[in-house]
């Protein structure tokens, strides 16, 4: 197993638990944690500065992948699928919250999921 410098989430964070679980299940690499943070943007900046590898949400690295500043490891078993659920009360919300909900409903969420 190759030892790799890992930029990891804190162990108490949701992402940290997911990453650590996946690393334990797969065993494809031997991580050596160099840096920890609960913030993906900070981990992304550390990866951009060539300090190690990090699990990052795809939405946060779209431009960096296009510009080839970052690359995805060709190791599908290390990919961590994440689902997000958004709930709201069945009452009228304030104007800003209603606007946000309408953006989600009309532009982001798959049809039939609202």
C-alpha positions, 0 to 999 in steps of 0.5 A, a space after each residue: 500500500 502506498 503511503 499518502 499524505 492526507 488532508 482530512 476532516 476532523 474525526 468528529 465532523 460528518 465528512 471526517 467520519 465518512 472518510 475514515 470509514 471509507 479508508 477503513 473499508 477499502 484499505 487501498 492506501 495507507 494515509 498519513 494525516 498531515 492536516 485536519 480541518 472541518 472546512 472543505 475550502 481550507 482542505 481544498 486550499 491545502 491540496 492546491 498548495 500540494 500538501 496532500 490529497 483530500 476528499 472534496 465535494 465536487 461542487 467546490 472543485 469544478 473550476 479547479 478540475 476544468 483548469 487541471 489544478 486538481 485531479 480526481 484519483 482514478 480509484 472509484 472505490 474511494 468515492 463517497 456518495 453523499 445525499 442531502 435532504 432538505 426539509 421545510 415546514 408546511 407553512 409560509 416562510 419569510 420572503 428570503 426563505 421562500 425565494 431560496 426554497 423556490 430556487 431549490 425547487 425549480 432549479 436544483 432539485 430533481 423533478 418529483 423530489 419536492 
